[in-house]
Amino acid sequence: MLPVDASHHRNQVYAAAGRGIFRGGLNAKRIATLTKPNAYSDGGGLYLRVRKSGTKSWFYIYMIDGKRHEIGLGSALDVSLADARKKASDLRAIQLSGRDLATEYKQVRATAKLIPTFGEMATDLIHGIESGFSNEKHRKQWRSTITTYAESILYMPVDQVSATDIVALLQPIWLQKAETSSRVRQRIERILDGATVKGHRTGDNPARLKGNLEFLLPRKAKGEAGHHEAMPFTQVADFMVKLRERPAITARALEFAILTAARTGEVIGMRWEEVDLDQATWTVPADRMKGKRAHTVPLSDAALAILRALRLVEPQPRDLVFEGPKGWHAFKHGDAGTAQAHGSQRHCPWLPINLPRLGGRHDKLCAAGHRDGAGACHSVEDGAGLSPE
């Protein structure tokens, strides 16, 4: 939130009390010369917000039960000082009459077909798509990334958001938080696309990377998007030999994941009721599949050998296959110098297996590449069950 200029202290919003309203803090000449990012008071709850990008927009501040609320009134390019004062005066009249200001103003905006703010557009979009998110974490991530990193454009009319505004908010995190910044940009792009479809914007999307922001932001080094290098498939055979020498349950889980070309989440949630040793199949239920469809994996002799070795006693159907002593899970967070079961640093756990001791060339290698290798050349074992997803 931008700071408010000194006149705010003497022009505290008096609309609720209907007295002491100071007007005339701004004029056309002063508005034209304002460049410092700030919120400048015209009095009576009307403010002009100047951003780092140089854009200027009007907003109205009012208080309810001691809490500050804002209503965007449009860009200074489209709304004159006189019009902004008229809108602010109308809002004060609604408030002084005791009516619900937020509700009535929404009706006024609908009638006048005013452009929504970026924040309003974001809220509408998230509400419309969140039912398709696979878990609550994704819902929270969408909201938190927008409110945290796109705060500077939340109250800006969505048709006024420019590439300059987006660069200004992305630049501080573009290299320092590579994965987060990429997601922020993608989400802003989607919100602005939604605004265009609804007729609130025209022209190109200023958040588009290719042919646009790629020329305004520094190039990210390879691997900065939050993913680790995958092990070349030509090295997997030697790696598997060394891996089989390890007795840990984590080693068996990783070996099984490679042999079946399965995803981390599919393996770590695997239960004995999903396995048919006689038919040599493993059926992954829909709720653990990325595409939300059950998938049957044919098991090679090597994969079956792992399962038979773990099935020393008759397990319960709901028991986890890769579970250590006292419920210790096969996949736990570890330290640097470990093999990772998937490419994302953020969403997948570490396997505590030291790669240098197994002949790895790097401190961190991602085992997710086995899915590509299995589909291309079956270099590890024939019969791997690579899902079409």
NORZI-V977303 format. One record per run of one state. SS is the DSSP state (alpha for helix, beta for strand, coil for the rest). FROM is the first residue (numbers start at 1). TO is the last residue. If there is no record, write none. Layout:
SS/FROM/TO
SS/FROM/TO
This chain:
coil/1/3
beta/4/4
coil/5/6
alpha/7/10
coil/11/27
alpha/28/33
coil/34/37
beta/38/43
coil/44/45
beta/46/50
coil/51/55
beta/56/64
coil/65/66
beta/67/75
coil/76/80
alpha/81/96
coil/97/100
alpha/101/112
coil/113/116
beta/117/117
alpha/118/132
coil/133/135
alpha/136/149
coil/150/150
alpha/151/153
coil/154/156
beta/157/157
alpha/158/160
coil/161/162
alpha/163/170
coil/171/177
alpha/178/197
coil/198/212
alpha/213/215
coil/216/226
beta/227/227
coil/228/229
beta/230/230
coil/231/232
alpha/233/244
coil/245/248
alpha/249/260
coil/261/263
alpha/264/268
coil/269/270
beta/271/271
alpha/272/274
beta/275/276
coil/277/280
beta/281/284
coil/285/285
alpha/286/288
coil/289/294
beta/295/298
coil/299/300
alpha/301/310
coil/311/319
beta/320/320
coil/321/322
beta/323/323
coil/324/324
alpha/325/327
coil/328/328
beta/329/329
coil/330/337
beta/338/340
coil/341/343
beta/344/344
coil/345/349
beta/350/354
coil/355/355
alpha/356/358
coil/359/364
beta/365/366
alpha/367/377
coil/378/389
